[in-house]
Amino acid sequence: MNAAIDSGGESTLAGSPPGSAPIAERTGPADAFGSDGPSGAAAAPEAEDAPAPVIVQRYGFLQAFQSLLNVIVVALFIITFTVQPFRIPSASMEPTLLIGDFMLVDKQVGPETPPRIFAPASAIHRGDLIIFHYPVDSSLHLVKRVIGLPGDRLHLRDGHVYINGNVLPEPYAVYRPSPPDSYRDDFPRLVSADPGVDSRWWIEMHRLVSQGELTVPQDNYFVLGDNRNNSEDSRYWGFVPGDAIVGKPFLVYFSLNDSRSAAGRTSAAAMAGSGPARTNSLANFARWDRAMHIVR
């Protein structure tokens, strides 16, 4: 209790009449005094504010369905206009692409026709890998390498490609041991055809061959597999029209081991064997070193 002290020793407030009862000096705020007034008893402190309740937002079926629908729309947009996943089912492009490779394909390629969502479509060059609708059965997709461009004159001698009279360097091509095949290795050969040659192509090829060279028509492409002795390609069913091209593969994002693939035989044999090799069978079901592999 604070009080003013006068020289006479009485505890009074300044300005109070002599003999009056001492009154507490109100040095604090008025609400520091209790309801009993000058007794000076402090009032009970007010209760602290309670913490704000935590609001848990619950998503109902409608919100979940809307989120799923958004994901589907984005996925369809990407698949329709930008990239699309494919899996390699055959060995015709080994060792560039292996059976069991899962790859992404850039669909912004080919003729610059609308709709173009992002950058202009990239042109197709000799040596590019392309995904296209199989000319014999458009429901199937194939992947091959572009060898002949529109207007090129080409032929094969002993399996090697000549473009406009010059041999084409092909570091990507492999020639695995196989029985001799004059139609496959010395193309175009008009004397006799392989049993697997499409009849319509056999007739068209006679019209396009001049002096032992095949001329590629406008807006068409001649394609071959990198596994040159084990590939059914333009030698057997003809050209790939420009409007049949789906895109260019650019990334192997995952690869499953496959016993049919030359690169996967060792791991596949280990999985079927016994001893220490079987211990690693779980790790060997995929080719982890090919994940995120850039396709060239």
Beta strands, then each sheet from edge to edge (+ up, - down):
strand 1: 83-87
strand 2: 101-106
strand 3: 129-133
strand 4: 141-148
strand 5: 153-157
strand 6: 160-163
strand 7: 166-167
strand 8: 209-210
strand 9: 213-215
strand 10: 220-224
strand 11: 240-241
strand 12: 245-255
strand 13: 293-294
sheet 1: 1+ 2- 12+ 3- 4+ 10- 11+
sheet 2: 1+ 2- 12+ 13-
sheet 3: 7+ 6- 5+ 9- 8+
end
